[in-house]
């Protein structure tokens, strides 16, 4: 498949066809690693670590646990 490199601000941009993105499970706003190997540009998705609730709660301690925060009276049709 051929595509065209285009100017995007002071950089150059390349559009990735949807079929290619789906094939490697690449989504909008995901981080990728870009490198050069043997004169070729390689774009690789960066796998995001998924955390379990247990892993996240391990970071909670008496020192970083906060109390309730009063945001004031309802300003619209909120139900409190």
C-alpha positions as CSV (number, residue, x, y, z in Angstrom):
1,X,0.0,0.0,0.0
2,X,1.3,3.5,-0.8
3,X,0.5,6.6,1.1
4,X,1.8,10.2,1.1
5,X,3.9,11.9,3.8
6,X,2.3,15.3,4.5
7,X,3.3,18.4,6.5
8,X,1.8,18.8,9.9
9,X,3.0,22.0,11.6
10,X,6.8,21.8,11.6
11,X,6.7,18.0,11.4
12,X,5.9,15.4,8.8
13,X,2.9,13.1,9.2
14,X,1.8,9.8,7.9
15,X,-1.8,8.5,8.1
16,X,-2.1,4.9,9.1
17,X,-4.9,3.1,7.2
18,X,-7.6,1.8,9.5
19,X,-7.1,-1.8,8.4
20,X,-3.4,-1.6,9.5
21,X,-4.4,-0.1,12.9
22,X,-7.0,-2.8,13.5
23,X,-4.5,-5.5,12.5
24,X,-2.1,-4.4,15.3
25,X,-4.9,-3.3,17.7
26,X,-3.7,0.3,17.6
27,X,-6.2,3.0,18.8
28,X,-6.4,6.7,18.7
29,X,-4.1,8.6,21.3
30,X,-2.2,5.4,22.1
31,X,1.5,5.7,22.5
32,X,3.8,4.0,20.0
33,X,7.6,3.5,19.8
34,X,9.2,4.8,16.7
35,X,12.7,3.7,15.7
36,X,15.0,3.2,12.7
37,X,16.3,-0.2,11.8
38,X,18.5,-0.8,8.7
39,X,17.2,2.4,7.1
40,X,13.5,1.7,7.7
41,X,11.1,3.4,10.1
42,X,9.6,1.0,12.6
43,X,6.4,1.9,14.5
44,X,5.5,-0.4,17.3
45,X,2.5,-0.2,19.7
46,X,3.5,0.1,23.4
47,X,1.5,-2.3,25.5
48,X,-0.1,-0.5,28.4
49,X,0.0,-2.3,31.7
50,X,-3.4,-3.2,33.1
51,X,-3.8,-2.8,36.8
52,X,-6.1,-4.8,39.1
53,X,-8.0,-3.1,41.9
54,X,-5.8,-5.0,44.4
55,X,-2.7,-3.5,42.8
56,X,-4.1,0.0,42.9
57,X,-5.3,-0.3,46.5
58,X,-1.8,-1.4,47.6
59,X,-0.8,2.2,47.0
60,X,-3.3,3.6,49.5
61,X,-2.0,4.3,53.0
62,X,-2.9,6.4,56.1
63,X,-0.5,9.0,54.7
64,X,-2.2,9.5,51.4
65,X,-5.8,8.8,52.3
66,X,-7.8,12.0,52.3
67,X,-11.2,12.8,53.9
68,X,-14.4,13.8,52.2
69,X,-14.4,17.0,50.1
70,X,-17.3,19.4,50.3
71,X,-18.0,20.8,46.8
72,X,-20.8,23.0,48.0
73,X,-24.5,23.1,47.3
74,X,-26.0,21.7,44.1
75,X,-25.8,24.2,41.2
76,X,-28.1,22.5,38.8
77,X,-30.3,19.4,38.7
78,X,-27.9,17.2,40.7
79,X,-29.4,14.8,43.2
80,X,-27.5,14.6,46.5
